[in-house]
Amino acid sequence: MLIVAGLPTVSTNTPLPDLSDDLCARLREAFRRTGYDADGVVDALGGAAHTALGRGEPEPARRASLDAGDLGVFIRLFLLGLAEPEKAVSSAFAPLSADDAVAAGILRTVGDEFRAALDIRPHGDEDGSWWVVSDLDADMLGHVVPEDHVLGVGHASLSLIRATSRRPVGTLLDLGTGNGVQALHATRHAQRVTATDVSARALALAAGTFRLNELDVELLRGEWFAPVARRRFDQIVCNPPFVVGPPRVDYTYRDSGLAGDDASALVVRQLPSFLNDGGTGQLLASWLHRRGEDWGDRVARWLPPETDAWFVQRDVADPGLYVGTWLRDEGIDPRSPEGRAKAAAWLDWFTENDVQGIGFGFVTLRRANGQTPTVVCEDLRQAYDDPLGPEAANWLDRVEWLRTHGDNVWDVAFRVPDTVLLERVDSPGDEGWETTVRRLHRTDGPGWQHEVDELTTRLLAGCRGALPLSDLLDLLSAAQGLDSAELTAAALPIVRELVRHGMLVPGSPR
């Protein structure tokens, strides 16, 4: 059962498609019959052509699709934006007729041929494949997209998917669902999923996404958290309209109408109050880098009390590059008169507000009622391959462990994981090579690195899960002729930091 509440009867800028249960059932049958899914497309195109398509080079995919029968028709219509004759469309879409597909807003006629009117493409994970319904992009349309454009699965969506914890939960809210892709992934680990959006068109396409995939998702319309007032969830995910700049709305999928980074601040500030105790939230966010202000201090001020928070900065963009990127996103040439005028107004706003850069990244939040919160802002712009979602969940576990134990870590037998390596940088000296840098490097997760001194490396060499920390410190102080109390006091902050980053793993107390 798909629940849709709050949809208006008035029309939006573009007609809403009619993605009914019956129509989606017939379309789903056609997709399944032809093998139009994530694996089927790759198999039909072959690895090289599929990779080329991802680079924006469609001709190899077009050539490969010619040998794929009905599946090739779907590939050319939805993935390549090409026109197809009536006979080919009728064969591929059966039992859905071409006329019904046009009436529903899935296809449009161009002379005697048909083109896609919506973007419907496979999207998969390690457990299977779905179909995601969205609007055609500017390249497919041949002109700039309308204000109520519903974006497809882009890089930001994929980043949030990888940054979201997938531990089982009872209830999950997808705030600002757009095409519904975050909610799709949420159905893998949440018993009940609620999705909201301010856009009637987004909700109509998301409803089509869920019907096409036979998923039970509650859909609600409204701004920000208003549709779920007085409700709480075990987990909230959000890909908000985080583009920063003057307070305007050119496109509902990216512009909030709030100035600067106020949209990100609003979500961070309000999200924890809609979580159950211990509930978590993950979102994408942007923040301003202003002259004379530390970005970490800025975002930390957004937080309500009793909220654990981990801000991860993945990129910082120069204002000029930022504006050019988003102009191209909407299909505007920055060199055109329109592009120059919009860029000038945007850059003037940045100058007037002392903006030197725009930070972008992920935020993990946890409602920690009655406890002293942990707030960490980290710059992790280095390249890493591991998804951040599992690491975010583990980070919260480690924060809770440290909060529970406080300074009482001396009877714990710690272990250095096998994924942590010690790197040395040696330089030539009077007596041969001398080690000038000792660096711990965690080779999984976000690839944290810590420079350490020789004493720390000696201490960590003994952390094999056999002796408690207190014994190791006693042995080290005796071997080096150091005061035990001073060594213990110096070791505590280092141990806590390494535990928080997963570079020391606590075992059972001895």
Secondary structure by P-SEA (a helix, b strand, c coil): ccccccccccccccccccccaaaaaaaaaaaaaacccaaaaaaaacaaaaaaaaacccaaaaaaacccaaaaaaaaaccccccccaaaaaaaaccccaaaaaaaccccccccbbbbcbbbbbbbcccbbbbbbbccccccccccccccccccccaaaaaaaaacccccccbbbbcccccaaaaaaaaacccbbbbbcccaaaaaaaaaaaaaabbbbbbbbcccccccccccccbbbbbcccccccccccccccccccccaaaaaaaaaccccccccccbbbbbbcccccccccaaaaaaaaccccbbbbbbbcccccaaaaaaaaaaaaccccccaaaaaaaaaaaaaaaaacccbbbbbbbbbbbccccbbbbbbbbccccccccaaaaaaaaaaaaaaaaaacccccccbbbbcccbbbbbbbbbccccccccbbbbbcccccbbbbbbcaaaaaaaaaccccccaaaaaaaaaaaacccaaaaaaaaaaaaaaaaaaccccccccc
